[in-house]
Amino acid sequence: MTTLLSAPPAKAAPSNSEGGHWYECKGIDWTPLYKDGGTFTLREARALKEAGDVVCPSVTTIFKGLHKPQLQRWLMEQTAKACRNVDLALPEADYVETALSIANNGSKGAMNLGTDIHKAIELALENESWNVELDPYVRPVLQYIEVNQLAGQSELCCGSKKYGYAGRCDFSGNLTVADFKSRKGGRPTKAAPGRVAVYSTDKMQLAAYGFALYGNDYFTKGTGIVFGISTSEPGAMTPHVFTGAELVQAFEAFLALCTVWRYENNLDPRVQP
């Protein structure tokens, strides 16, 4: 298999909140910001900004201002299914809390599987051992990387001072940016068994990381890949490849979201050269 170069990634700290993620830049190095017992907050980011530090929201934090109908439907489905397992004799307040608790645990289960798959791929790219039970999800990604002779770094933090955002890139190297997405596959067909969908935010994320890492060269010479890993049909993986105009359009859309985010949060994290 192709040897993969790997820079030591910044280790994520646990969080007990669904709040946003933030990154700090010192020189050219980007690192995630955490605090004990919780998630770094907008108020704390403002304080660092006023103190002269370079601090930026993550790409996924900026996405929180965007309506996601697929996600909303999925969350409603989990709640509707949970209601079938709740005693109708319970008082209304208890009924609601019980249903939401069941739905939330189901959602966490799906997220935990995605996290486990992501970690297993990360370990594999670093030539370390991973949970063999996750092999059906990991192996198709490794095979694609090997066949296409991709080499690069895993879990690299990057950001743009010019546009005020940052993040952690799943895989990058030689003007290629890749992201691993674990999702239920669509309705399987003979032509496309276990096909996993790609969303507009996926392309925006590739474009944002690509510009942060490679500048404008990424849009003329680079490639973005979304590895759609099916959680409903283990072993099925859909690679979505983007270049040129598609990445430019995605970046333009992302910059528009950045403008909205700055307005809504009354914070401008940009630093002009």
N, C-alpha and C positions, 0 to 999 in steps of 0.2 A: 504493500500500500504506500501511496505517496507520503513522504515525511511532512508533517505539518508543524510549522513554526508556531510557537505559542508564547506570548508574553504573559507574565504572571498577572492574572486578573485581580482587580480590587474585590475583596470578599464582601458579599452582601451581609448586612446585619439584619436580624429579625425585626419585623414590624408588627404592631398590633392594630394598625389602622389602614384604611383604604385611601388615605391621603396621597398627595402627589409625591413624586421623587425629585430630588434636587442634586445638582452637581456643582462642584467648585473647581475653578481652574487657577492653578499657580504655575506661571510660565507657560508651558505647553502641555502640562499634565492635568488631566481631568480625573477627579475622584468623586464618588458618591458621598452625599452628606447624610448622616444618621445621628440619632441621639438615643440615649438609653431609655427604653420603655415607651418608645413611640416614633412617629414619623416626623421628619423635619417639616416645619410649617412655613407658610407664606410670611407670617410675621417675622420669623427668624431670618428668612431670606432677605426681607427688607432691611433688617438690622445689619446684616453683613454687607449688603449693597451700600448702605449709608456709611459704613466703615471703610469703604473703598475696595472691598473684595469683589471678585468676579464670581457670581453665583447665578445659575440658570436652571429653569425647570426642565424636566425630562421631556422627550418627545411624547411619551405616553401621557404625561400630565397635561400637555397641551391638547391632546386628543379628547380629554374629558369634557371639553366644551362642545364636542360634536355629538349630535344625536346618532345613536347606533341602533337602528330598528331590529337587526338580527339578534343583538344581545338582549334588548328589551323583551323581545318575544321569548327568547330562551329562558330568561329569568321568570317571566310570567308562567311559562309552561312548568317550571320546577315548582312554583307555588301552587298551581292548579293540581298537579299530581300529588303534592303533599297533603292537600285538603282531603283527599280520599282516605288518608290514614289517620285522621283526627276524629276523636269522639265528638259527635254532634251535640251530646248532652252537656258539653263544657260551656261555661259562661263565655259570652262573646269575646271578651278581652283575652281570656285564656286560650280560646280556640284560635284566635288570630296569632298570638305569640307562638303557640305550638306549631301551627302550620308554617309560619315564617322560619322557625328554628329548624324544622325538618327540611324545608327548601334550601335554607342556607347551608346546612350540612351536606346536602347533595351537591350544591354548587362548589363547596370547598373540595369535595371528593374529585370532581372533574378538574378543578384547578390544581389539586395536588398531583394528579396523574400527569398533567401537562408539565408541572415543575419537575417531576421525577424524570420524565422523558428528556426534558431540556438538559438536566444535570447529567444524565447518562450520555447524551451526545457530547456534552462539553468534556467529560472524562475521556471518552473515546478519541476525541480530537487531540487530547493531550497524551494519547497513548497510555492511558491508565485504565484499570479494570472498572467495569460498571455492572450494575445489577443485571444478571443474565435473563431475568424474567422480562426485561424491557427490550431484549434483543430484536423482536419483530418490529419495534418502532425505530430502533437505532440503525439496524443493518441497512435498510434501503437508503438512508442518508449517506452512510459511509460508502456504499457502493457507487452512488452518484458522484460523490467527491472523488473517488478513486478513478472511475471511468473518465471523468472530465478533467482529471489532473489538476484539481484545485488545491492550492496551498496558501496558507495564511495564518492569521491569529484568531483565537477564540476569546470571546468576552472582553473585547477591547473598549474602554471608555473613550468617548470622543465628544466634541461639541463645536459650536460655532459662536465665537464672541460677537461676530458681526450681526448675526440674527438672533442671538440670545436663546439658545437651546442646547441640550446635551443628551447623552444616553449611553447605553452599553450595547455594542454591536455583537450579535451572536457569532458572526464569522466574517472576516474581511482579509483581502490580500490581492495585490495585482489588479487594482481597479474593479474588484468584485466585492459586493456586499451581499450577505445572505442572512436570512432570518428563519428561525424554526418555529412553525405554528402547528400546535396540536389541536385538532378539531374533529368533530364527527364528520365522516364522509357523506357526500350526497347520496341520493338513491343510486345504488350500483347498477351499471349496465354492462353488457359484454364489451362495449367499446371503451368504457371508462369505469372499471370496477373501483369502488371506494374513493372516487374522485373527491378531493377536498377543495372547497371554494377559497378564492382569494378576495380580499376586501380592499376598498379604496385606501383605508388607513395603512394597509400593508405596503402599498406602493409609496405612499408618502413617507413612511418610516425608512424604507430603503433609500429614497431620494435624500432625506435629511441626513442620514448617516453617511451616504456617499459624498455629499458636498462637504460635510465636516471633515472627512478623511482625505479627500482627493481634490476638493475644489471643483471648478467648472470642467476640468478634464473628465470628471466622472460622467457628465452628461453627453460627451462626444465619444468617449472611448470605453466607458465602464459598463458593467452589467449588474443587475439586481436579481436576486433569486429568492423566492419564497418557497421553502420546503413545507408543503402541506401534508402533515403527518396524520393519518386517519386513526382516531381512537375507537371508532366503531367497527373498523375492519383492520385489525393488526396486520402489518405487512404491506399495506397499501400506502403509497406516498406519491403526491402530485407535485412535481417541480414547476413553478411558474417563473418564467424568465422575462425580464424587462430590460430594454435598452432605449437610448436616444430620446425621442419625442415623448414617450410615455413617462419617462423619469422626469423630464423637464416639466410636463404638465402637473405631475404629482408634487414636485417641489414648489411650483407656483401656488398650488392649492394649500400646501402646508404653510407657506409664508403668510398666506391670508389668514389661516388659523392663528398663527403667531400674533398677528396684528390684533385679532379679536381677543386673544388671551391677555395681551398687554393692557388693552382697554378695560376688560372686565375685572382684572386683578389690580389695576392701578400700579403696575410695576413694569419698568422697562429694563430688562437685564442686559440689553445690548451694550457692547463696548466697541466703539469705532476705532480703527487703527490710526 
